[in-house]
Each structure stands twice: as C-alpha cells, then as structure tokens.
Amino acid sequence: MYMTKANKDIIDYVVLCVGAFSERFRLSNRQAYQYLRRFGGISFLIDFYDVEHTQSIEDAVDDCAAICNRHGGALQP
C-alpha cells in the first residue's frame, strides 16, 4: 500500500501534537493518545489539519484540550 505525502504529513503532525499534549499535561504518549482519541482531539487534528498545521503546536494543544473538554474530557486547557 502506498502512502501519499499528504497522509504522511498528517500522521507526522498528529504524532507531534500528541507528544506536545503529553508534555503539557504530564501524561505518557500512550495516555495522551488515548485521551485525545476518546474525547475527539485526534479526529479534530485530522479533520482540521489544513488550518491547524499553520498555527503553533501550542495553539493546536490548546485547541485539542478545548475540544476534548467540550466532549467530556476533564483536563483543563
């Protein structure tokens, strides 16, 4: 199976954001990924990659925290 450059860019961006999210909230990468997956942060990053990747990683982490909070997550942005 062939992965397009666009798909690779999205994957790389999501991995970077998960790592930054884990550092901000003092979670393991696995915990951060599971939290973001459960409360909509991963979907948000993928769906809005075209806009989100033009902003800072800190802004993306803030946005993910806000989205997750709206969907029942307990971590505060």
RASUL-V86527 format. One record per residue. RES is the residue in one letter. OMEGA is omega in radians with two decimals (999 if undefined). Layout:
BEGIN
RES:OMEGA + RES:OMEGA
END
This chain:
BEGIN
M:-3.09 + Y:3.09 + M:3.12 + T:3.09 + K:3.13 + A:3.12 + N:3.11 + K:3.12 + D:3.12 + I:3.14 + I:3.13 + D:-3.14 + Y:3.13 + V:3.12 + V:3.12 + L:-3.14 + C:3.10 + V:3.11 + G:3.12 + A:3.10 + F:-3.13 + S:3.11 + E:-3.10 + R:-3.04 + F:3.09 + R:3.09 + L:2.97 + S:3.09 + N:3.14 + R:3.12 + Q:3.13 + A:3.12 + Y:-3.12 + Q:3.11 + Y:-3.13 + L:3.11 + R:-3.08 + R:-3.01 + F:2.96 + G:-3.12 + G:3.13 + I:3.11 + S:3.11 + F:-3.12 + L:3.14 + I:-3.08 + D:-3.07 + F:3.14 + Y:-3.07 + D:3.11 + V:-3.04 + E:-3.06 + H:3.10 + T:3.13 + Q:3.13 + S:3.08 + I:3.11 + E:3.08 + D:3.12 + A:3.11 + V:3.08 + D:-3.13 + D:3.12 + C:3.13 + A:3.13 + A:3.12 + I:-3.13 + C:3.12 + N:3.11 + R:-3.12 + H:3.03 + G:3.11 + G:-3.04 + A:3.13 + L:-3.12 + Q:3.11 + P:999
END
